[in-house]
Amino acid sequence: MEADYINKMIGSRIKDLRNQNGLTQQELADRTELTKGYISQLEHGIVAPSVITLLDLIECLGTTPAAFFQETQEEQVVFSDEGFFEKLDENGNSIQWIVPTAQKNRMEPLLVRLNPHQQLAKDSPHEGEEFGFVTAGRIRLHLGERTYIVKAGESFYYTADKPHYIENTTAQPARFIWVSTPPSF
């Protein structure tokens, strides 16, 4: 890494921590026996602190050297179809995990294509809730002893405490977004 880049990274991190702690440059300077001008130059990446000075700053900012230098990855918010994972069953029905890392989250969104006269595997009662929105075709939702018809443009929502499954009894493919919480697929 280039020295200028490292100086700017350190300066930016010090400024972020100073602001998080509600300190002015003068207050941080007073606590570390440095000048306000030096803190300003440090935050702009103009000067490089000695190891001892950096350790003092890190301590005064209420963190540790390990936490200070830990690189945090920005949380991924947008997902494209390149990252989708698709599972095809023996009948050509498709389940796509449209948020590839959803297993670690509270919800698991899926995009399902259910071919004509097919059904998904029956699901036993379990903890959680499920939501769906039909984008094309029509499905039949079996929930306990009841059956519901859900058409394109309609949604469904239920607690998963009864046996349930979805089927397509029509001659046209059906597509729907299905979200379960907690993740179960």
C-alpha positions as CSV (number, residue, x, y, z in Angstrom):
1,M,0.0,0.0,0.0
2,E,1.1,3.5,-0.7
3,A,2.0,5.7,2.3
4,D,-0.4,8.5,1.3
5,Y,-3.2,6.0,1.1
6,I,-2.4,4.6,4.6
7,N,-2.1,8.1,6.1
8,K,-5.5,9.1,4.6
9,M,-7.1,5.8,5.9
10,I,-5.7,6.4,9.4
11,G,-6.8,10.0,9.4
12,S,-10.3,9.2,8.1
13,R,-10.7,6.5,10.8
14,I,-9.5,8.9,13.5
15,K,-12.0,11.5,12.4
16,D,-14.9,9.0,12.2
17,L,-14.1,7.8,15.8
18,R,-13.7,11.4,17.1
19,N,-17.1,12.3,15.6
20,Q,-18.7,9.1,17.0
21,N,-17.4,10.1,20.4
22,G,-18.7,13.6,20.1
23,L,-15.3,15.2,20.4
24,T,-14.0,18.3,18.7
25,Q,-10.5,18.4,17.3
26,Q,-9.4,20.6,20.3
27,E,-10.9,18.1,22.8
28,L,-9.0,15.2,21.3
29,A,-5.9,17.3,21.1
30,D,-6.2,18.1,24.8
31,R,-6.7,14.5,25.8
32,T,-3.6,13.3,23.8
33,E,-1.4,16.3,24.6
34,L,-1.2,17.1,20.8
35,T,-2.2,20.3,19.1
36,K,-5.5,21.0,17.3
37,G,-3.4,21.7,14.1
38,Y,-1.7,18.3,14.3
39,I,-5.1,16.5,14.7
40,S,-6.4,18.4,11.7
41,Q,-3.4,17.5,9.6
42,L,-3.6,13.9,10.8
43,E,-7.3,13.6,9.9
44,H,-6.5,15.0,6.4
45,G,-3.7,12.4,5.9
46,I,-1.1,15.1,5.7
47,V,1.1,13.8,8.5
48,A,1.7,10.2,9.8
49,P,1.6,9.6,13.5
50,S,4.3,7.7,15.3
51,V,3.3,4.3,16.6
52,I,3.2,5.7,20.2
53,T,1.0,8.7,19.2
54,L,-1.3,6.4,17.2
55,L,-1.7,4.0,20.1
56,D,-2.5,7.0,22.4
57,L,-5.1,8.3,20.0
58,I,-6.7,4.8,19.6
59,E,-6.9,4.5,23.4
60,C,-8.4,8.0,23.8
61,L,-11.0,7.2,21.2
62,G,-12.2,4.2,23.2
63,T,-11.1,1.4,20.9
64,T,-8.3,-1.1,20.4
65,P,-5.6,-1.4,17.7
66,A,-7.3,-4.6,16.4
67,A,-10.7,-2.9,16.1
68,F,-9.2,0.3,14.7
69,F,-7.5,-1.6,11.8
70,Q,-10.3,-4.1,11.2
71,E,-11.6,-3.6,7.7
72,T,-15.4,-3.8,7.6
73,Q,-17.1,-4.8,4.5
74,E,-20.1,-2.8,3.5
75,E,-23.3,-4.8,3.7
76,Q,-24.5,-5.9,0.3
77,V,-27.9,-4.4,-0.4
78,V,-28.5,-5.1,-4.1
79,F,-28.3,-8.5,-5.7
80,S,-28.3,-9.4,-9.4
81,D,-29.2,-12.6,-11.1
82,E,-25.5,-13.5,-11.5
83,G,-25.5,-14.3,-7.8
84,F,-28.8,-16.2,-7.7
85,F,-28.7,-19.9,-6.9
86,E,-31.2,-22.1,-8.7
87,K,-32.4,-25.6,-7.9
88,L,-34.4,-27.5,-10.5
89,D,-36.4,-30.5,-9.4
90,E,-37.0,-33.6,-11.5
91,N,-40.1,-32.0,-13.0
92,G,-38.3,-28.8,-14.1
93,N,-39.7,-26.7,-11.4
94,S,-37.3,-23.9,-10.3
95,I,-36.5,-22.4,-6.9
96,Q,-34.1,-19.5,-7.1
97,W,-32.5,-18.1,-4.0
98,I,-32.6,-14.4,-5.0
99,V,-30.6,-13.2,-2.0
100,P,-27.6,-15.7,-1.9
101,T,-26.7,-15.0,1.7
102,A,-30.2,-15.2,3.1
103,Q,-29.6,-18.2,5.2
104,K,-27.8,-15.9,7.7
105,N,-30.7,-13.4,7.7
106,R,-34.1,-13.4,9.3
107,M,-35.9,-13.8,5.9
108,E,-35.3,-16.0,3.0
109,P,-36.8,-14.7,-0.3
110,L,-37.2,-17.2,-3.2
111,L,-38.4,-16.9,-6.8
112,V,-40.4,-20.0,-7.7
113,R,-41.5,-21.2,-11.1
114,L,-44.0,-24.0,-10.8
115,N,-44.8,-25.9,-14.0
116,P,-48.3,-26.9,-15.0
117,H,-49.9,-29.7,-12.9
118,Q,-47.0,-29.8,-10.5
119,Q,-46.7,-29.3,-6.7
120,L,-43.9,-28.4,-4.4
121,A,-42.9,-30.8,-1.5
122,K,-45.3,-30.8,1.4
123,D,-44.0,-28.9,4.4
124,S,-44.6,-30.0,7.9
125,P,-45.6,-27.5,10.6
126,H,-42.7,-25.4,11.8
127,E,-41.9,-22.1,13.5
128,G,-42.2,-19.0,11.5
129,E,-44.2,-17.2,8.9
130,E,-44.4,-17.3,5.1
131,F,-45.4,-14.7,2.5
132,G,-45.9,-14.9,-1.2
133,F,-46.7,-12.8,-4.2
134,V,-47.9,-14.4,-7.4
135,T,-46.4,-12.6,-10.4
136,A,-47.7,-15.0,-13.2
137,G,-50.3,-17.7,-13.4
138,R,-52.3,-19.1,-10.5
139,I,-51.4,-21.4,-7.6
140,R,-53.3,-23.4,-5.0
141,L,-52.1,-23.0,-1.5
142,H,-52.9,-25.9,0.9
143,L,-52.8,-24.8,4.5
144,G,-53.9,-27.4,7.0
145,E,-57.4,-28.4,6.0
146,R,-58.0,-25.3,3.9
147,T,-57.2,-24.5,0.3
148,Y,-56.8,-21.1,-1.3
149,I,-56.5,-20.0,-4.9
150,V,-54.0,-17.2,-5.4
151,K,-53.9,-15.4,-8.8
152,A,-51.3,-13.1,-10.4
153,G,-51.2,-9.8,-8.5
154,E,-52.4,-11.4,-5.3
155,S,-50.4,-12.3,-2.2
156,F,-50.6,-14.8,0.7
157,Y,-49.4,-14.7,4.3
158,Y,-49.7,-17.3,7.0
159,T,-48.0,-18.7,10.1
160,A,-46.4,-22.0,9.2
161,D,-47.8,-24.0,12.2
162,K,-49.9,-26.3,9.9
163,P,-48.9,-28.7,7.2
164,H,-48.7,-26.7,3.9
165,Y,-47.7,-26.9,0.3
166,I,-48.3,-25.1,-3.0
167,E,-49.4,-26.6,-6.3
168,N,-50.3,-25.5,-9.8
169,T,-53.4,-27.2,-11.1
170,T,-53.5,-25.1,-14.3
171,A,-52.1,-25.7,-17.8
172,Q,-49.9,-22.5,-17.5
173,P,-46.7,-22.1,-15.5
174,A,-47.0,-20.1,-12.3
175,R,-44.3,-17.8,-10.9
176,F,-44.3,-16.3,-7.4
177,I,-42.0,-14.7,-4.9
178,W,-41.9,-16.7,-1.6
179,V,-40.5,-15.3,1.6
180,S,-40.1,-17.4,4.8
181,T,-38.9,-16.4,8.2
182,P,-36.9,-17.8,9.7
183,P,-35.1,-19.3,6.7
184,S,-36.0,-22.9,6.2
185,F,-35.0,-24.0,2.7
